[in-house]
Structure formats: structure tokens, C-alpha cells
Amino acid sequence: MRKPTALFSFLIILAAAALLFALPSHSSKPDAPSAAPSRIFSFSYQVHVPAPKDGSGKLLLWLPLPQQDAYQQIRDLRIEANVAHSEGHDPEYGNPYALFQPTASQLSAGFDVSVTFVATRLEHKASLTSAKATNASMNTASDPALQRYLQPDKLVPLNGVIAELAKEHTAGETTDLAKAHSIYDYVVSTMHYDKSGEGWGRGDAVWACTSKRGNCTDFHSLFIGMMRSSNIPARFEIGFPLPESKKEGDIPGYHCWAEFYLQGTGWVPVDASEASKNPAKRDYFFGAHDDNRVFFSLGRDIRLSPLQQGEPLNYFIYPYAELDGKPFAGLQSHFSFRDLAPAGATASTGNTASR
């Protein structure tokens, strides 16, 4: 029997090596986490508290502070004022805030507060194509962590016209994802972003569905009401927008958005008002929040601690003060930002567990 030639032996070794490298390795590391668009910026939140007309009284001032989570990291937070402060959280949602209690002499002169910080904001984009995301609707009412997000707010009832709209626009849908998409399509197609006249900006879901216009609070109040009426947990978040086309400047006011809970996926981001203003991004904003925002507070009907004597706050983004137990008007606020890295840079998401 002839011995294999050197060339034949070499070919056998080469084939074996190719087969070995083709087989999956049990010791190989998992894929690196995907990168997400991010924005790094400094943020300034300035408040002037004028002296009361009579120059006296007991004043409490609450200022919301930015949140930290998987999509937003805060560093170098500085609170500067000539009035002592403490920090706390509201008892229902855990929103952080700073509490100021000036002395009589400090109050009689008026005072200023400066809050500055550096934030890294990542895009939050949920995967809605997995099998778990399309499972039939499951009852989430038994989960205590989701209970609050199935209940009404003062301006977001879950009966009457809101319930009727939800039933009408989810008819025939068998999954929570399909129901959510139908509600989103209805809100984006029906509502118009319009801040003229009066009534807008309160997040009154009944007013929104009747007038069919408003700002982000109105869009998302209607969306959240219809979702909760369909037994799908949904929640309200508020912060400030960062202009996509600018690297620094003043910010005139807040922006808010929503999330809904999907079994097997977690909290899914939605921005119906931005979708209405940017039709080309309509599909994107069902399942995503871009990095052009900074998140401060969660929820509606906020009760502070120590408990304010006035009504619960409709939402908590601007400073709130009480003088002798009554809401104190005249606070002046100014908000600004400055990019510290080019917008659109990428950063590793790492652990993307939902808030």
C-alpha cells in the first residue's frame, strides 16, 4: 500500500484545520453590547425667588433634579445658593428634588439658586420584533410595580370618552403591541401640535380628544389614558428638549413623552408629539426616544415631602414654592445647555435594564 504523499498529507491537515475553525467555540466571548447614539452636555437650571411683598413669611421651595438610569448618567451635579437646602424624593414615584427653606432675612432679600450638571444621554430604542414582544395580551394587574400605571390621574380619566375611543381603535387587535400601535396611530393622526389660544398644556385627556390639538402633555395624556383603558400600563415622563441643530443655547420650556409596558420586553418608549411634528420619524418614535432630551420627573399628581399644602402637582418640571402654605407666584426660571461632545457620537449602552 502506497504511503500518502507530502502534498496529500498537507491537504488533509488543511481541511481539518478549516473544519476546526468553522465549528462554534464554547469559550468565545459574547458579542459586545451594541452602540447607541448619545449626547454629552452641560445643563444649567437657574431660579430667582423674589422677596414677598410684605417681606415675611415661611417659604418652602422645591426644585426637581435630573434622574439617573440606563439611558441617562449624571455627574458633577452642583447646587449653589446662599440658602441651605436638603435633598429628598417624592413618596410615590421617587423623583429627586432639592428643598430650600430660607431664613427670614434671606427671604426678605430674595435669593437665587443655580443647579448645574453634566449629562450623558443615550438613545432608548426597544426591540419590538422578538417573539415575546408579539405574544397575546397578558394580565399585568397583579404586578404591584405596574399598578399605578393602570390607574387614572386627575386629568386622565379611564372611563367615558377615553374608554370608548380606546375600545373603538383597538377592536380586533389581539396583542398588547398591536393595540398600542393602533392607539399611537390614532393619536398621531388625529392630534395637531398647536399651542394657540387656551386650554393646551395641562395634559387634560378629555380636552385633548375633544379639541384634537395641544402640546406634548396633551398628546401623551390622551395616549396614556387610552392605553390604561386597554389594560396596558403606561407612564408619563417630563424633562427638557435639546435642539438637534444647536450645540448650545437657551431652552424655552419643557418636553414630555411616554412609555408603555410590554410583557417580555419591558418599558417601550413613545413620543407621539414629536412624531406629529416630524412625520418622517413617525415609525421611529413608536419604540424609541432619541438622545435630544434630558429626563427629570416621572408621573402626574405629584405629592412632595414634606407634603405641600396646595394641590398635588400636575407634573413636576418647574420649581414650586409655598409661602405660609399657599402657592407662591413670581418665581423666575432660566434653562440652558452646551454640548461637550459632538451630537451623534456613540457610546456603549452596557446594561439596558429599564427604569
C-alpha positions as CSV (number, residue, x, y, z in Angstrom):
1,M,0.0,0.0,0.0
2,R,1.4,3.4,-1.0
3,K,2.1,5.9,1.7
4,P,0.4,9.3,1.3
5,T,2.5,11.9,-0.5
6,A,3.6,15.0,1.3
7,L,1.1,17.1,-0.7
8,F,-1.8,14.7,0.2
9,S,-0.9,14.9,3.9
10,F,-0.8,18.7,3.7
11,L,-4.2,18.8,2.2
12,I,-5.6,16.6,4.9
13,I,-4.2,18.8,7.6
14,L,-5.5,22.0,5.9
15,A,-9.0,20.5,5.6
16,A,-9.0,19.5,9.3
17,A,-7.9,23.0,10.3
18,A,-10.7,24.6,8.2
19,L,-13.3,22.3,9.8
20,L,-12.0,23.2,13.3
21,F,-12.3,26.9,12.8
22,A,-15.7,26.5,11.3
23,L,-17.1,24.9,14.5
24,P,-18.6,27.2,17.1
25,S,-16.3,27.8,20.1
26,H,-17.7,27.3,23.6
27,S,-15.1,29.6,25.0
28,S,-15.7,32.5,22.7
29,K,-17.0,35.7,24.3
30,P,-20.5,37.0,23.7
31,D,-20.9,39.8,21.2
32,A,-20.0,43.3,22.5
33,P,-23.0,45.4,23.5
34,S,-24.4,47.5,20.7
35,A,-23.6,51.1,20.5
36,A,-26.4,53.8,20.7
37,P,-26.4,57.4,19.6
38,S,-25.5,59.6,22.6
39,R,-25.2,63.2,23.6
40,I,-22.9,64.7,26.3
41,F,-23.8,68.1,27.6
42,S,-23.7,70.5,30.5
43,F,-27.1,71.8,31.7
44,S,-28.0,74.9,33.8
45,Y,-31.2,75.3,35.8
46,Q,-31.4,78.8,37.3
47,V,-34.2,80.1,39.6
48,H,-34.7,83.6,41.1
49,V,-37.0,83.8,44.1
50,P,-38.2,87.4,44.7
51,A,-38.9,88.8,48.1
52,P,-42.6,88.6,49.1
53,K,-44.4,91.9,49.0
54,D,-44.6,92.1,52.8
55,G,-41.1,90.7,53.1
56,S,-42.0,88.0,55.6
57,G,-43.5,84.5,56.0
58,K,-42.3,80.9,55.9
59,L,-41.3,79.7,52.4
60,L,-40.6,76.3,51.1
61,L,-39.1,75.9,47.6
62,W,-38.8,72.5,45.8
63,L,-36.6,72.1,42.7
64,P,-36.7,68.9,40.6
65,L,-33.3,67.3,40.0
66,P,-32.3,65.1,37.0
67,Q,-32.8,61.3,37.1
68,Q,-30.1,58.6,36.6
69,D,-30.9,55.4,34.8
70,A,-29.7,53.1,32.0
71,Y,-30.2,55.9,29.4
72,Q,-29.0,58.9,31.4
73,Q,-26.0,59.3,33.5
74,I,-25.5,62.5,35.7
75,R,-22.2,63.8,37.1
76,D,-20.8,67.0,38.6
77,L,-24.2,68.0,40.0
78,R,-23.8,71.3,41.8
79,I,-26.4,73.2,43.8
80,E,-25.4,76.7,44.6
81,A,-27.4,79.2,46.7
82,N,-26.9,81.3,49.8
83,V,-29.8,79.3,51.3
84,A,-29.3,75.9,52.9
85,H,-31.0,73.0,51.2
86,S,-31.7,69.3,51.7
87,E,-32.4,66.7,49.1
88,G,-35.3,64.1,49.0
89,H,-37.6,62.1,46.9
90,D,-41.4,62.2,46.4
91,P,-43.0,59.2,48.2
92,E,-44.9,57.7,45.2
93,Y,-42.5,57.9,42.2
94,G,-39.2,58.6,43.9
95,N,-38.5,61.7,41.9
96,P,-35.4,63.5,43.3
97,Y,-35.5,67.2,44.3
98,A,-33.8,69.9,46.4
99,L,-35.7,71.6,49.2
100,F,-34.9,75.2,50.2
101,Q,-36.1,76.8,53.5
102,P,-34.7,80.4,53.7
103,T,-34.4,82.3,56.9
104,A,-36.5,85.5,57.4
105,S,-33.6,87.7,56.4
106,Q,-32.8,85.6,53.3
107,L,-36.4,85.7,52.3
108,S,-36.8,89.4,52.8
109,A,-33.9,90.0,50.4
110,G,-34.9,87.3,47.8
111,F,-32.4,84.7,46.6
112,D,-31.1,82.8,43.7
113,V,-30.5,79.1,43.1
114,S,-28.2,77.6,40.5
115,V,-28.3,73.8,39.6
116,T,-25.7,72.7,37.1
117,F,-24.7,69.2,35.9
118,V,-23.1,67.2,33.1
119,A,-25.3,64.5,31.5
120,T,-24.7,61.7,29.1
121,R,-27.9,60.9,27.3
122,L,-28.3,57.7,25.2
123,E,-30.9,56.8,22.7
124,H,-33.5,54.4,24.2
125,K,-34.7,52.1,21.5
126,A,-36.8,49.0,22.2
127,S,-36.7,45.8,20.1
128,L,-40.3,45.1,19.0
129,T,-39.5,42.2,16.6
130,S,-38.9,39.4,19.1
131,A,-41.4,36.6,19.6
132,K,-42.0,37.7,23.2
133,A,-43.0,41.2,22.1
134,T,-45.8,39.8,20.0
135,N,-47.3,37.4,22.5
136,A,-51.1,37.7,23.2
137,S,-52.1,40.3,25.8
138,M,-51.3,39.1,29.4
139,N,-52.8,40.4,32.6
140,T,-50.3,42.7,34.4
141,A,-52.7,44.0,37.0
142,S,-51.3,41.5,39.6
143,D,-47.9,43.1,39.5
144,P,-47.6,45.8,42.3
145,A,-44.9,47.7,40.4
146,L,-47.3,48.3,37.5
147,Q,-50.5,49.0,39.5
148,R,-50.1,52.8,39.5
149,Y,-49.7,52.8,35.7
150,L,-53.1,51.2,35.2
151,Q,-54.9,53.8,37.3
152,P,-56.4,57.2,36.4
153,D,-54.8,60.6,37.0
154,K,-56.8,63.7,37.9
155,L,-56.8,64.9,34.3
156,V,-56.6,61.4,32.7
157,P,-59.8,59.5,33.4
158,L,-60.1,56.0,32.1
159,N,-63.9,55.9,31.5
160,G,-66.3,57.8,29.3
161,V,-65.0,59.1,26.0
162,I,-61.4,57.9,26.7
163,A,-62.6,54.3,27.2
164,E,-64.9,54.5,24.2
165,L,-62.0,55.7,22.0
166,A,-59.7,53.0,23.2
167,K,-62.3,50.3,22.6
168,E,-63.0,51.6,19.1
169,H,-59.4,51.9,18.0
170,T,-58.2,48.5,19.4
171,A,-61.2,46.5,18.1
172,G,-60.0,43.3,16.6
173,E,-56.4,43.5,17.9
174,T,-55.3,40.5,20.0
175,T,-51.9,41.6,21.3
176,D,-50.8,44.5,23.5
177,L,-48.3,45.5,20.9
178,A,-50.9,45.8,18.2
179,K,-53.3,47.7,20.5
180,A,-50.5,50.1,21.5
181,H,-49.7,50.7,17.8
182,S,-53.3,51.4,16.9
183,I,-53.7,53.9,19.8
184,Y,-50.4,55.6,18.8
185,D,-51.5,55.8,15.2
186,Y,-54.8,57.3,16.3
187,V,-53.2,60.0,18.5
188,V,-50.6,61.0,15.9
189,S,-53.0,61.1,13.1
190,T,-55.8,62.9,14.9
191,M,-54.0,65.4,17.2
192,H,-52.3,68.5,15.9
193,Y,-49.4,70.2,17.6
194,D,-50.9,73.6,18.3
195,K,-50.3,76.0,21.2
196,S,-52.6,78.8,20.2
197,G,-55.4,80.0,22.4
198,E,-56.1,78.5,25.8
199,G,-56.6,75.0,27.3
200,W,-53.5,73.3,25.9
201,G,-50.5,72.3,28.1
202,R,-52.5,70.9,31.1
203,G,-52.5,67.3,29.9
204,D,-56.2,67.1,30.1
205,A,-57.0,64.0,28.1
206,V,-60.7,64.8,27.6
207,W,-59.9,68.3,26.4
208,A,-57.3,66.8,24.1
209,C,-59.6,64.3,22.5
210,T,-62.3,67.0,22.1
211,S,-60.1,69.8,20.7
212,K,-57.7,67.4,18.9
213,R,-54.8,69.7,19.4
214,G,-52.3,70.8,22.1
215,N,-48.6,70.2,23.1
216,C,-46.7,67.2,24.3
217,T,-48.6,66.9,27.6
218,D,-51.9,66.8,25.7
219,F,-50.7,64.2,23.2
220,H,-49.4,61.9,25.8
221,S,-52.3,62.3,28.3
222,L,-54.6,61.0,25.6
223,F,-52.2,58.2,24.6
224,I,-51.7,57.2,28.3
225,G,-55.5,57.3,29.0
226,M,-56.3,55.1,26.0
227,M,-53.5,52.7,26.9
228,R,-54.6,52.3,30.5
229,S,-58.2,51.9,29.5
230,S,-57.0,49.0,27.4
231,N,-55.3,47.4,30.5
232,I,-51.8,48.3,29.2
233,P,-49.6,50.1,31.8
234,A,-48.4,53.4,30.6
235,R,-46.5,56.2,32.3
236,F,-45.6,59.9,31.8
237,E,-42.1,61.4,31.8
238,I,-41.0,65.0,31.6
239,G,-37.8,66.9,31.1
240,F,-36.3,69.3,28.6
241,P,-35.6,69.1,24.8
242,L,-32.2,69.7,23.4
243,P,-32.3,71.3,20.0
244,E,-30.9,68.8,17.5
245,S,-29.4,71.6,15.3
246,K,-27.7,73.6,18.0
247,K,-24.7,72.9,20.2
248,E,-25.6,75.4,22.9
249,G,-28.3,77.9,23.9
250,D,-31.3,78.7,26.0
251,I,-34.2,76.2,26.3
252,P,-37.6,77.9,26.4
253,G,-39.6,75.2,28.1
254,Y,-40.2,71.5,28.9
255,H,-40.8,68.4,26.8
256,C,-42.6,65.3,27.8
257,W,-43.0,61.8,26.5
258,A,-44.5,58.4,27.4
259,E,-43.6,54.7,27.9
260,F,-45.9,51.6,27.9
261,Y,-45.2,48.2,29.4
262,L,-45.0,45.1,27.2
263,Q,-44.7,41.6,28.6
264,G,-41.4,40.1,27.7
265,T,-39.9,43.4,26.5
266,G,-40.3,45.9,29.4
267,W,-40.9,49.6,29.1
268,V,-41.3,50.7,25.5
269,P,-40.6,54.4,24.6
270,V,-43.1,56.6,22.7
271,D,-43.0,60.2,21.6
272,A,-46.3,61.0,19.9
273,S,-45.9,64.7,19.7
274,E,-42.5,64.6,18.1
275,A,-44.0,62.1,15.6
276,S,-46.7,64.5,14.8
277,K,-44.2,67.3,14.2
278,N,-41.8,65.1,12.2
279,P,-43.9,62.7,10.0
280,A,-40.8,61.1,8.6
281,K,-40.0,59.8,12.1
282,R,-43.4,58.5,12.9
283,D,-42.3,54.9,12.8
284,Y,-39.1,55.7,14.8
285,F,-40.9,57.3,17.7
286,F,-43.0,54.2,18.3
287,G,-40.4,52.3,20.2
288,A,-37.7,55.0,20.6
289,H,-36.6,58.1,22.4
290,D,-33.8,60.0,20.7
291,D,-30.8,61.4,22.7
292,N,-32.0,65.0,22.3
293,R,-33.6,65.3,25.7
294,V,-32.9,65.3,29.4
295,F,-35.2,63.4,31.9
296,F,-36.2,65.0,35.2
297,S,-39.5,63.6,36.6
298,L,-41.9,60.7,36.3
299,G,-45.7,60.7,36.9
300,R,-48.6,63.0,37.4
301,D,-50.3,64.3,40.6
302,I,-47.1,64.7,42.5
303,R,-47.1,64.8,46.3
304,L,-43.9,66.3,47.6
305,S,-42.2,65.7,51.0
306,P,-42.8,67.5,53.3
307,L,-46.3,67.4,51.9
308,Q,-47.2,70.6,50.2
309,Q,-50.4,72.2,51.4
310,G,-51.6,73.0,47.9
311,E,-52.9,70.6,45.4
312,P,-50.7,67.7,44.1
313,L,-48.6,69.0,41.2
314,N,-50.0,68.3,37.8
315,Y,-46.4,67.5,36.7
316,F,-43.0,68.4,38.3
317,I,-40.5,70.2,36.0
318,Y,-40.6,73.8,37.1
319,P,-39.8,75.0,40.6
320,Y,-42.7,75.0,43.1
321,A,-42.9,77.2,46.2
322,E,-45.3,77.8,49.0
323,L,-45.4,80.8,51.3
324,D,-47.3,80.2,54.5
325,G,-48.8,77.1,53.0
326,K,-50.1,78.8,49.8
327,P,-48.6,78.6,46.3
328,F,-46.1,81.4,45.8
329,A,-46.1,83.1,42.4
330,G,-43.3,85.1,40.8
331,L,-40.6,82.5,40.5
332,Q,-38.3,83.2,37.5
333,S,-36.5,80.3,35.8
334,H,-33.9,80.0,33.1
335,F,-32.6,76.9,31.4
336,S,-29.7,76.4,29.1
337,F,-27.3,73.7,27.7
338,R,-24.0,73.3,26.0
339,D,-22.7,70.2,24.1
340,L,-19.5,68.8,25.4
341,A,-19.1,66.2,22.7
342,P,-20.3,66.1,19.1
343,A,-24.0,65.3,18.8
344,G,-24.5,61.8,17.2
345,A,-21.4,60.3,18.8
346,T,-21.9,56.7,20.0
347,A,-21.5,55.2,23.4
348,S,-21.9,51.7,24.7
349,T,-25.3,51.1,26.2
350,G,-24.0,48.4,28.6
351,N,-26.8,47.2,30.8
352,T,-30.0,48.4,29.3
353,A,-32.4,47.4,32.1
354,S,-35.5,49.6,32.1
355,R,-36.2,52.2,34.8
